[in-house]
């Protein structure tokens, strides 16, 4: 969000989606992001602006990020704009025998031999990360997500938004898990990306914490309890201070006070923009209800401790919709009956509460119904793949997902 004008709660939405670039024939990753950006811009660049949409590089050379060019005023219909950008990029890639591939992780990439870091501008930041953490592993080279940036314009707005986001974060993987394979095999998790994400910086555990952020509700509390311990912990590895900025924070939702926004980072990239935006929209509508105190007071929301939220989050990576929530105060804060409930049932009840508020059109409503009735993308994929698919079967389903991306349609087995 622009520091020049900080928007109020839900007055704008920044959305980012990361896609892999792969060879059309083999589905192997191709480190040619710079070639795509150059083909569009006519010169080497790290960013391309296309009206109210934009493209940019990421840490690794086989990933391209599509995003709103600044905050969008509305989420409705935004999936069409992302799809147009996907189509344009695939046009450019066709001449390189390449295409975009969706989902949260490449199913058989070897990050130790295939990773190439972005070598152009901003590379000093990437090199600093590489020196500390060795960015060759899956946790750096093979994590594709969809980010949602939500604005705040004051300390109180930050506190209200952060309280609500902390409650919703543990629920998200049950809807968005889309990374059931890694290293050419079924991992046993629905959201392997987030399992790797939460562990990839354990050398400095203060960076990600418990993924669900601490119960802090002012900028000063955030600085005291999150930023300063993190900066002190990284300092011995980062003598030049390159990484001691707010972007170092790797919690599942990070406060960007410089922009006046909180960025939710734990949504796996889906098979098509329609699915991504449907998930982003239902998350946003639930957050609106919480911030408005429709189901519980801000005080009640602030009192929910981090450890039970983090426990639900970790369980959800494996169990998805079947994860059970037992903490009555948490359920009460979500406006739900205080009895043990699965994440699938929680989302069904939350959907009933928000589906008629005017935010959802027919397409996004139908997409959410698929997620609620047939499961997240990982569950739908595993229904076809089983527990021990061979490489041919894996490539077949990912080609299908690439077609879903190019046509902007959900994968329905």
TAKA-V389619 format. One record per residue. N is the residue number from 1. SS is DSSP state (hx for helix, st for strand, lp for the rest). PHI is phi in whole degrees, 0 to 359 (none if undefined). OMEGA is omega in whole degrees, 0 to 359 (NA if undefined). Layout:
<<N SS PHI OMEGA> <N SS PHI OMEGA>>
//
This chain:
<<1 lp none 184> <2 lp 294 178> <3 lp 294 182> <4 lp 293 181> <5 lp 217 182> <6 lp 274 182> <7 lp 281 176> <8 lp 279 183> <9 lp 305 175> <10 lp 59 177> <11 lp 270 178> <12 lp 191 185> <13 st 219 173> <14 st 259 181> <15 st 237 179> <16 st 230 177> <17 st 228 181> <18 st 255 180> <19 st 233 175> <20 st 274 171> <21 st 257 183> <22 st 228 174> <23 st 290 182> <24 lp 297 184> <25 lp 274 187> <26 lp 261 188> <27 lp 66 174> <28 lp 292 178> <29 st 295 178> <30 lp 237 183> <31 lp 276 187> <32 lp 232 179> <33 hx 305 181> <34 hx 296 179> <35 hx 293 179> <36 hx 293 181> <37 hx 297 178> <38 hx 293 180> <39 hx 299 180> <40 hx 279 188> <41 hx 272 184> <42 lp 86 177> <43 lp 202 180> <44 lp 294 180> <45 lp 207 176> <46 lp 261 182> <47 st 219 174> <48 st 235 176> <49 st 259 179> <50 st 227 182> <51 lp 66 182> <52 lp 270 174> <53 st 235 181> <54 st 207 175> <55 st 237 174> <56 st 205 177> <57 st 285 172> <58 lp 233 182> <59 lp 303 184> <60 st 252 190> <61 lp 281 179> <62 lp 257 181> <63 st 241 178> <64 st 235 180> <65 st 256 172> <66 st 254 184> <67 st 203 170> <68 st 292 180> <69 lp 274 190> <70 lp 89 183> <71 lp 292 171> <72 st 276 183> <73 lp 284 185> <74 lp 210 176> <75 lp 273 184> <76 lp 300 178> <77 lp 78 184> <78 hx 294 180> <79 hx 297 178> <80 hx 296 180> <81 hx 293 177> <82 hx 297 181> <83 hx 296 177> <84 hx 300 179> <85 hx 291 176> <86 hx 303 181> <87 hx 298 179> <88 hx 295 181> <89 hx 295 178> <90 hx 296 174> <91 hx 299 180> <92 hx 295 183> <93 hx 289 184> <94 hx 304 180> <95 lp 290 178> <96 lp 256 184> <97 lp 55 184> <98 st 227 177> <99 st 200 175> <100 st 278 177> <101 st 235 180> <102 lp 270 179> <103 lp 91 187> <104 lp 281 180> <105 lp 202 174> <106 lp 289 190> <107 lp 285 182> <108 lp 220 176> <109 lp 300 171> <110 lp 258 187> <111 hx 293 183> <112 hx 282 178> <113 hx 246 188> <114 hx 253 183> <115 lp 285 170> <116 lp 232 181> <117 st 281 176> <118 lp 301 187> <119 lp 261 190> <120 lp 262 184> <121 lp 299 185> <122 lp 68 184> <123 hx 293 180> <124 hx 296 177> <125 hx 292 180> <126 hx 296 179> <127 hx 293 178> <128 hx 296 175> <129 hx 300 184> <130 hx 297 180> <131 hx 296 183> <132 hx 280 193> <133 hx 245 187> <134 lp 56 190> <135 lp 279 180> <136 lp 280 187> <137 lp 281 179> <138 hx 304 185> <139 hx 296 178> <140 hx 242 191> <141 hx 265 188> <142 lp 214 179> <143 lp 221 182> <144 lp 251 186> <145 st 230 170> <146 st 245 182> <147 st 252 176> <148 st 238 178> <149 st 257 181> <150 st 240 189> <151 st 273 169> <152 lp 216 185> <153 lp 240 180> <154 lp 207 179> <155 hx 297 180> <156 hx 293 178> <157 hx 298 176> <158 hx 302 183> <159 hx 299 180> <160 hx 293 180> <161 hx 291 181> <162 hx 296 178> <163 hx 299 181> <164 hx 291 182> <165 hx 297 179> <166 hx 302 182> <167 hx 285 185> <168 hx 274 184> <169 hx 309 184> <170 hx 295 182> <171 hx 276 193> <172 hx 295 184> <173 hx 301 178> <174 hx 298 177> <175 hx 269 196> <176 hx 251 182> <177 lp 305 184> <178 lp 211 181> <179 st 217 183> <180 lp 273 181> <181 st 234 173> <182 st 205 179> <183 lp 57 175> <184 lp 79 179> <185 st 212 176> <186 st 294 189> <187 lp 275 188> <188 lp 91 177> <189 lp 243 173> <190 lp 277 181> <191 st 239 180> <192 hx 294 180> <193 hx 304 183> <194 hx 287 175> <195 hx 296 177> <196 hx 292 182> <197 hx 302 186> <198 hx 285 183> <199 hx 249 192> <200 lp 284 178> <201 lp 235 183> <202 hx 294 173> <203 hx 302 177> <204 hx 229 189> <205 lp 297 180> <206 lp 293 184> <207 lp 290 181> <208 lp 256 183> <209 lp 56 177> <210 lp 264 185> <211 lp 69 171> <212 lp 289 186> <213 lp 293 177> <214 lp 296 180> <215 lp 280 178> <216 lp 237 192> <217 lp 226 171> <218 lp 223 179> <219 hx 298 180> <220 hx 295 177> <221 hx 300 181> <222 hx 298 180> <223 hx 295 183> <224 hx 292 190> <225 hx 260 182> <226 hx 241 187> <227 hx 296 187> <228 hx 295 176> <229 hx 300 180> <230 hx 293 181> <231 hx 295 179> <232 hx 294 182> <233 hx 289 182> <234 hx 277 188> <235 hx 308 180> <236 lp 298 180> <237 lp 267 189> <238 lp 227 187> <239 lp 299 180> <240 lp 273 177> <241 lp 72 183> <242 lp 294 186> <243 lp 264 184> <244 lp 273 179> <245 lp 226 185> <246 hx 295 180> <247 hx 292 179> <248 hx 296 183> <249 lp 302 181> <250 lp 241 174> <251 lp 296 182> <252 lp 292 170> <253 st 222 184> <254 st 239 177> <255 st 278 175> <256 st 247 184> <257 lp 296 179> <258 lp 296 180> <259 lp 258 188> <260 lp 69 181> <261 st 209 168> <262 st 249 183> <263 st 253 175> <264 st 272 193> <265 st 240 191> <266 st 257 177> <267 st 274 172> <268 st 299 172> <269 lp 300 185> <270 lp 265 183> <271 lp 283 179> <272 lp 200 181> <273 hx 302 178> <274 hx 302 179> <275 hx 294 179> <276 hx 301 184> <277 hx 291 176> <278 hx 300 178> <279 hx 295 179> <280 hx 301 182> <281 hx 292 182> <282 hx 290 174> <283 hx 300 182> <284 hx 298 181> <285 hx 293 175> <286 hx 294 178> <287 hx 299 178> <288 hx 301 181> <289 hx 294 179> <290 hx 293 181> <291 hx 298 179> <292 lp 283 181> <293 lp 61 179> <294 lp 292 185> <295 lp 248 181> <296 lp 198 181> <297 lp 281 176> <298 hx 303 179> <299 hx 300 178> <300 hx 299 181> <301 hx 296 182> <302 hx 292 185> <303 lp 279 180> <304 lp 288 184> <305 lp 284 184> <306 hx 287 189> <307 hx 300 177> <308 hx 293 177> <309 hx 295 180> <310 hx 295 179> <311 hx 295 177> <312 hx 298 180> <313 hx 303 183> <314 hx 297 179> <315 hx 298 184> <316 hx 294 182> <317 hx 295 179> <318 hx 261 190> <319 hx 260 176> <320 hx 53 184> <321 hx 296 183> <322 hx 277 179> <323 lp 301 182> <324 st 260 174> <325 st 255 183> <326 lp 248 186> <327 lp 288 187> <328 hx 295 181> <329 hx 294 178> <330 hx 291 178> <331 hx 298 179> <332 hx 298 179> <333 hx 296 177> <334 lp 274 179> <335 lp 76 185> <336 lp 246 176> <337 lp 303 185> <338 lp 272 177> <339 lp 218 184> <340 lp 310 187> <341 st 218 177> <342 st 279 177> <343 hx 298 176> <344 hx 299 179> <345 hx 291 178> <346 hx 298 180> <347 hx 295 178> <348 hx 299 180> <349 hx 291 178> <350 hx 295 178> <351 hx 299 178> <352 hx 300 182> <353 hx 284 187> <354 hx 245 192> <355 lp 293 184> <356 lp 256 184> <357 lp 271 175> <358 lp 93 183> <359 lp 279 191> <360 lp 258 172> <361 lp 269 184> <362 hx 299 183> <363 hx 297 182> <364 hx 289 176> <365 hx 298 179> <366 hx 294 178> <367 hx 297 180> <368 hx 294 177> <369 hx 299 177> <370 hx 299 180> <371 hx 298 182> <372 hx 287 186> <373 hx 269 185> <374 hx 252 176> <375 lp 101 176> <376 lp 295 185> <377 hx 301 180> <378 hx 301 179> <379 hx 297 181> <380 hx 293 178> <381 hx 295 183> <382 hx 293 176> <383 hx 299 179> <384 hx 272 188> <385 hx 281 188> <386 lp 73 187> <387 lp 264 183> <388 lp 218 180> <389 lp 289 173> <390 lp 270 186> <391 hx 297 179> <392 hx 297 179> <393 hx 294 178> <394 hx 297 180> <395 hx 296 180> <396 hx 299 183> <397 hx 288 179> <398 hx 286 171> <399 hx 296 177> <400 hx 299 180> <401 hx 294 175> <402 hx 298 176> <403 hx 292 176> <404 hx 300 179> <405 hx 296 184> <406 hx 290 180> <407 hx 257 181> <408 lp 58 179> <409 lp 232 178> <410 lp 292 176> <411 lp 276 178> <412 lp 237 184> <413 lp 293 NA>>
//
